Amino acid sequence: GAVVSQHPSWVICKSGTSVKIECRSLDFQATTMFWYRQFPKQSLMLMATSNEGSKATYEQGVEKDKFLINHASLTLSTLTVTSAHPEDSSFYICSAIASAYEQYFGPGTRLTVT
Amino acid sequence: GEDVEQSLFLSVREGDSSVINCTYTDSSSTYLYWYKQEPGAGLQLLTYIFSNMDMKQDQRLTVLLNKKDKHLSLRIADTQTGDSAIYFCAESIRTDKLIFGTGTRLQVFP
């Protein structure tokens, strides 16, 4: 149990275009999901907290107009990178709260902006 | 403030025990976690410990918590080549937001 999926697993896009990444909890409902960003050989940086039915909470320094988050259902959160630029290239990982103490992570999405 | 630190690398021989250490600064942490990340993959929850516990054992994994020194360790018994990965400790201040350590790259050689 407690499986989180992400789609796509990798994506290449041109500078200036937008990319949507999906995060799904497959066998449980998640009112709260998180989006992280990870640079090569670095730790995870929390970008935002996605709450079902309400606006996302962004961490300091994360542009909410650039990284649009929608948590439309209890099993799906989406992250849209708008007007992507090469510096947005990164590994994006989502996670979902399965219980009060357990947070499960998706396999990640590698975004490359050319 | 919130700061979680780990040593960057650990190299062990197959069959030996591995001990990965972590220090944190926020004494109000409620839960502390260990996650494993293999190359190009997401994070796998290995185990977690409540802050009022000293030790937790789960098969080959033993977690020790010294709350006074704010020190957490993960011991892997009989380390195998499949254990090679990056290990992250993380603390939760509330029940949701996680603060991750810098990660320890474990390399297991034959």
Boltz contact constraints between the chains, C-beta under 6 A:
constraints:
  - contact:
      token1: [A, 32]
      token2: [B, 96]
      max_distance: 6.0
  - contact:
      token1: [A, 43]
      token2: [B, 100]
      max_distance: 6.0
  - contact:
      token1: [A, 43]
      token2: [B, 102]
      max_distance: 6.0
  - contact:
      token1: [A, 43]
      token2: [B, 103]
      max_distance: 6.0
  - contact:
      token1: [A, 44]
      token2: [B, 100]
      max_distance: 6.0
  - contact:
      token1: [A, 93]
      token2: [B, 42]
      max_distance: 6.0
  - contact:
      token1: [A, 97]
      token2: [B, 96]
      max_distance: 6.0
  - contact:
      token1: [A, 100]
      token2: [B, 95]
      max_distance: 6.0
  - contact:
      token1: [A, 101]
      token2: [B, 31]
      max_distance: 6.0
  - contact:
      token1: [A, 105]
      token2: [B, 42]
      max_distance: 6.0
  - contact:
      token1: [A, 105]
      token2: [B, 43]
      max_distance: 6.0
  - contact:
      token1: [A, 106]
      token2: [B, 42]
      max_distance: 6.0
  - contact:
      token1: [A, 107]
      token2: [B, 41]
      max_distance: 6.0
  - contact:
      token1: [A, 107]
      token2: [B, 42]
      max_distance: 6.0
  - contact:
      token1: [A, 108]
      token2: [B, 42]
      max_distance: 6.0
